[in-house]
Amino acid sequence: MTRIDLSLFNLEGKSALVAGASGAFGKVASLALANAGADTVLTAGHEAELLKIVDEVKKTGRKAVPFVGRPNTVADAEAMVQSVVSNFGKIDILVAALGFNAPVPTVDMTLEQWEAIMNANIKACWLLSKAAGTQMIKQGGGGKIILTSSTRGKLGFPPGYSAYCPAKGATDSLIKTLAWEWGPHKINVNGIGPTVFRSPLTAWMFADDERGTKARTGILARLPLGRLGEPEDLAGAVLYLASAASNFCTGQTLYVDGGYTSG
């Protein structure tokens, strides 16, 4: 039997951009990368929350630089990538820990609401991928791009998700497309697709009131592992997709969902 070399997961000497670092997934991704040896530029729109995460990451002994802002435009995304290059000389890893939803029945949803959800999900991922991919191709050393998908992109959902589900489905398609386009440059493009995991946005589902209990019961009926997710459940997937361990994996969405999409 070939012995597995655990150094495959070592990220020392690597530099990363984590967009959406102040969110539950972004925080876990930032700490996972740092604990594996990577230096990071962390971005978010909420400065106070971002600085808290930066301080936590610095406690690991790695470098962490804050960048306050969101990838709303080409210039925004390029500035984030160039911040990594300016601080660390290159960019090896992009984690777009991005996602936003505000469920509204389709007949009541305005175009502005629909566009806001699409922009925060698929548009932002495309902008960051374009900026990071361009720089990685220029560097010539390959790279790792990790986008945030969802089980909702594969399965759809009850009324109110006619923006979010298509946005995540488009993210899955973008992952596949970029994997083909950038494979020759040794750039791996993959995604992580969680089900419900604990975060400020989903806290109501963990509550013991009638609303939370009803929602949680319905979801748990579809989860073979019998529990909702915790942010820490996503750390291993991030480390795998960001490291040399995944060098022969590209164009995939890795569902970290307790088995939700299996049946």
C-alpha positions as CSV (number, residue, x, y, z in Angstrom):
1,M,0.0,0.0,0.0
2,T,1.3,3.5,-0.9
3,R,1.7,5.6,2.2
4,I,-0.3,8.8,2.2
5,D,1.9,11.9,2.4
6,L,0.1,14.3,4.8
7,S,2.4,17.1,3.6
8,L,0.0,17.3,0.6
9,F,-2.2,19.4,2.9
10,N,0.6,21.8,3.9
11,L,0.0,25.4,2.6
12,E,3.2,27.0,3.9
13,G,4.5,29.5,1.3
14,K,1.0,29.9,-0.2
15,S,-1.0,33.1,-0.2
16,A,-4.7,33.3,-0.4
17,L,-7.7,35.7,-0.8
18,V,-10.8,34.9,1.2
19,A,-13.7,37.0,0.2
20,G,-16.6,37.2,2.6
21,A,-14.3,36.4,5.5
22,S,-16.6,37.8,8.1
23,G,-19.3,35.2,7.5
24,A,-19.5,31.9,9.2
25,F,-18.0,30.0,6.2
26,G,-15.5,32.7,5.5
27,K,-14.2,32.7,9.1
28,V,-13.7,28.9,9.1
29,A,-12.0,29.0,5.7
30,S,-9.6,31.8,6.8
31,L,-8.6,29.9,9.9
32,A,-8.3,26.6,8.1
33,L,-5.9,28.1,5.5
34,A,-3.9,29.9,8.2
35,N,-3.5,26.8,10.4
36,A,-2.2,25.0,7.3
37,G,0.4,27.6,6.8
38,A,-1.1,30.2,4.3
39,D,-0.9,33.9,4.5
40,T,-4.1,35.7,3.6
41,V,-5.9,38.8,2.6
42,L,-9.3,38.8,4.1
43,T,-12.2,40.8,2.7
44,A,-15.7,41.8,3.8
45,G,-18.0,44.7,3.8
46,H,-18.4,44.9,7.6
47,E,-15.1,46.4,8.9
48,A,-15.6,45.7,12.6
49,E,-16.4,42.0,12.0
50,L,-13.6,41.7,9.5
51,L,-11.0,43.0,11.9
52,K,-12.1,40.5,14.5
53,I,-11.4,37.7,12.1
54,V,-8.1,39.2,11.1
55,D,-7.0,39.2,14.8
56,E,-8.1,35.6,15.2
57,V,-6.1,34.5,12.1
58,K,-3.0,36.4,13.3
59,K,-3.1,34.4,16.5
60,T,-2.2,31.3,14.4
61,G,1.1,33.0,13.6
62,R,0.3,33.6,10.0
63,K,0.0,37.0,8.3
64,A,-3.5,38.4,7.6
65,V,-4.3,41.6,5.9
66,P,-7.8,43.2,5.9
67,F,-9.4,44.6,2.8
68,V,-12.8,46.3,3.5
69,G,-15.1,46.0,0.5
70,R,-17.2,43.8,-1.7
71,P,-16.6,42.5,-5.2
72,N,-19.3,44.5,-6.9
73,T,-17.2,45.6,-9.9
74,V,-14.3,44.5,-12.0
75,A,-12.2,47.1,-10.3
76,D,-13.2,45.9,-6.9
77,A,-12.2,42.3,-7.7
78,E,-9.0,43.3,-9.3
79,A,-8.0,45.4,-6.3
80,M,-8.6,42.5,-3.9
81,V,-6.4,40.2,-5.9
82,Q,-3.7,42.8,-6.3
83,S,-3.7,43.3,-2.5
84,V,-2.6,39.7,-2.2
85,V,0.1,40.2,-4.8
86,S,1.3,43.4,-3.2
87,N,1.5,41.9,0.2
88,F,2.8,38.4,-0.5
89,G,4.1,38.5,-4.1
90,K,1.6,36.2,-5.6
91,I,-1.9,34.7,-5.2
92,D,-2.2,30.9,-5.0
93,I,-5.7,30.4,-3.6
94,L,-9.0,32.1,-3.9
95,V,-11.9,31.2,-1.6
96,A,-15.1,33.1,-2.5
97,A,-17.1,32.5,0.6
98,L,-20.1,34.4,-0.7
99,G,-23.8,33.9,-0.5
100,F,-26.9,35.9,0.2
101,N,-30.6,35.1,0.1
102,A,-33.9,36.8,1.0
103,P,-36.7,34.4,0.2
104,V,-39.7,36.1,-1.5
105,P,-42.5,34.3,-3.5
106,T,-41.8,34.8,-7.2
107,V,-45.0,36.6,-7.8
108,D,-44.0,39.2,-5.1
109,M,-40.3,39.5,-5.9
110,T,-39.2,42.7,-7.6
111,L,-36.5,42.7,-10.3
112,E,-34.3,44.7,-7.9
113,Q,-34.6,41.9,-5.2
114,W,-33.8,39.2,-7.8
115,E,-30.8,41.1,-9.1
116,A,-29.4,41.7,-5.7
117,I,-29.4,38.0,-4.9
118,M,-27.9,37.1,-8.3
119,N,-25.3,39.8,-8.0
120,A,-24.2,38.7,-4.5
121,N,-23.9,35.0,-5.6
122,I,-23.0,34.4,-9.2
123,K,-21.8,37.8,-10.4
124,A,-19.4,38.2,-7.4
125,C,-18.0,34.7,-8.0
126,W,-17.5,35.5,-11.7
127,L,-15.7,38.8,-11.0
128,L,-13.4,37.3,-8.4
129,S,-12.6,34.2,-10.5
130,K,-11.8,36.4,-13.5
131,A,-9.5,38.6,-11.5
132,A,-7.8,35.7,-9.7
133,G,-7.6,33.5,-12.8
134,T,-6.0,36.3,-14.8
135,Q,-3.3,36.8,-12.2
136,M,-2.7,33.1,-11.8
137,I,-2.3,32.6,-15.5
138,K,0.1,35.5,-15.6
139,Q,2.2,34.0,-12.7
140,G,2.4,30.6,-14.5
141,G,2.3,28.5,-11.4
142,G,-1.3,27.3,-11.3
143,G,-3.6,27.9,-8.5
144,K,-6.8,26.9,-6.6
145,I,-10.2,28.5,-6.9
146,I,-13.0,27.5,-4.5
147,L,-16.5,28.9,-5.0
148,T,-19.4,28.7,-2.7
149,S,-22.3,26.6,-4.1
150,S,-25.2,25.1,-2.3
151,T,-27.5,22.0,-2.3
152,R,-30.0,24.5,-3.5
153,G,-28.2,24.7,-6.9
154,K,-28.8,21.0,-7.4
155,L,-32.2,20.3,-5.9
156,G,-34.1,23.6,-6.0
157,F,-36.4,24.5,-3.1
158,P,-40.0,25.4,-2.2
159,P,-41.4,28.9,-3.1
160,G,-39.3,31.9,-2.5
161,Y,-36.0,30.7,-4.0
162,S,-36.4,31.6,-7.6
163,A,-33.3,33.8,-7.5
164,Y,-31.1,31.9,-5.1
165,C,-31.4,28.4,-6.6
166,P,-30.7,29.6,-10.2
167,A,-27.7,31.6,-8.8
168,K,-26.2,28.5,-7.2
169,G,-27.0,26.4,-10.2
170,A,-25.1,29.0,-12.3
171,T,-22.2,28.8,-9.8
172,D,-22.0,25.0,-10.4
173,S,-21.9,25.6,-14.2
174,L,-19.3,28.3,-13.8
175,I,-17.1,25.9,-11.8
176,K,-17.3,23.3,-14.6
177,T,-16.7,25.9,-17.4
178,L,-13.6,27.5,-15.7
179,A,-12.2,24.1,-14.9
180,W,-12.1,23.3,-18.6
181,E,-10.9,26.7,-19.6
182,W,-8.1,27.0,-17.0
183,G,-7.1,23.4,-16.6
184,P,-4.3,23.8,-19.1
185,H,-2.9,26.5,-16.8
186,K,-3.0,24.0,-13.8
187,I,-5.7,26.1,-12.1
188,N,-8.1,23.9,-10.3
189,V,-11.6,25.2,-9.9
190,N,-14.0,23.6,-7.5
191,G,-16.9,24.4,-5.2
192,I,-18.3,23.6,-1.8
193,G,-22.0,22.9,-1.5
194,P,-23.3,22.9,2.1
195,T,-26.7,22.4,3.3
196,V,-28.0,24.3,6.3
197,F,-25.1,25.1,8.7
198,R,-25.1,27.3,11.8
199,S,-24.5,31.0,11.0
200,P,-26.2,34.3,11.8
201,L,-28.4,33.9,8.7
202,T,-29.6,30.5,9.8
203,A,-29.8,31.0,13.6
204,W,-33.6,31.0,13.5
205,M,-33.5,27.4,12.2
206,F,-31.6,26.3,15.3
207,A,-34.0,28.0,17.7
208,D,-36.5,26.0,19.8
209,D,-39.5,28.2,18.8
210,E,-42.3,26.9,16.6
211,R,-40.8,28.4,13.4
212,G,-37.4,27.0,14.0
213,T,-38.5,23.6,15.1
214,K,-40.8,23.1,12.1
215,A,-38.0,24.1,9.6
216,R,-35.4,22.0,11.4
217,T,-37.7,18.9,11.6
218,G,-38.3,19.1,7.8
219,I,-34.6,19.4,7.0
220,L,-33.5,16.7,9.4
221,A,-35.9,14.2,7.8
222,R,-33.6,14.5,4.7
223,L,-30.3,14.2,6.6
224,P,-29.0,10.7,7.0
225,L,-26.4,11.9,9.6
226,G,-29.3,13.3,11.7
227,R,-28.0,16.8,12.5
228,L,-27.6,20.2,10.9
229,G,-24.1,21.4,9.9
230,E,-21.6,23.4,11.9
231,P,-19.2,25.8,10.3
232,E,-16.3,23.6,11.3
233,D,-17.7,20.8,9.1
234,L,-16.6,22.8,6.1
235,A,-12.9,23.2,7.2
236,G,-11.7,19.9,5.8
237,A,-13.3,20.5,2.4
238,V,-11.6,23.9,2.2
239,L,-8.2,22.4,3.1
240,Y,-8.5,19.6,0.6
241,L,-9.5,21.8,-2.3
242,A,-6.9,24.5,-1.5
243,S,-4.0,22.1,-1.2
244,A,-2.0,19.7,-3.4
245,A,-4.2,16.9,-2.1
246,S,-6.8,17.9,-4.7
247,N,-4.4,18.4,-7.7
248,F,-6.4,15.9,-9.8
249,C,-9.8,17.2,-8.8
250,T,-11.3,20.0,-10.8
251,G,-14.8,21.1,-12.0
252,Q,-16.5,19.5,-9.0
253,T,-18.9,20.7,-6.4
254,L,-18.2,18.9,-3.1
255,Y,-21.4,18.6,-1.1
256,V,-20.8,18.9,2.6
257,D,-24.4,18.3,3.5
258,G,-24.8,15.3,5.8
259,G,-26.1,13.3,3.0
260,Y,-28.9,15.7,2.0
261,T,-28.3,15.3,-1.8
262,S,-27.9,11.5,-1.6
263,G,-31.6,10.7,-1.7
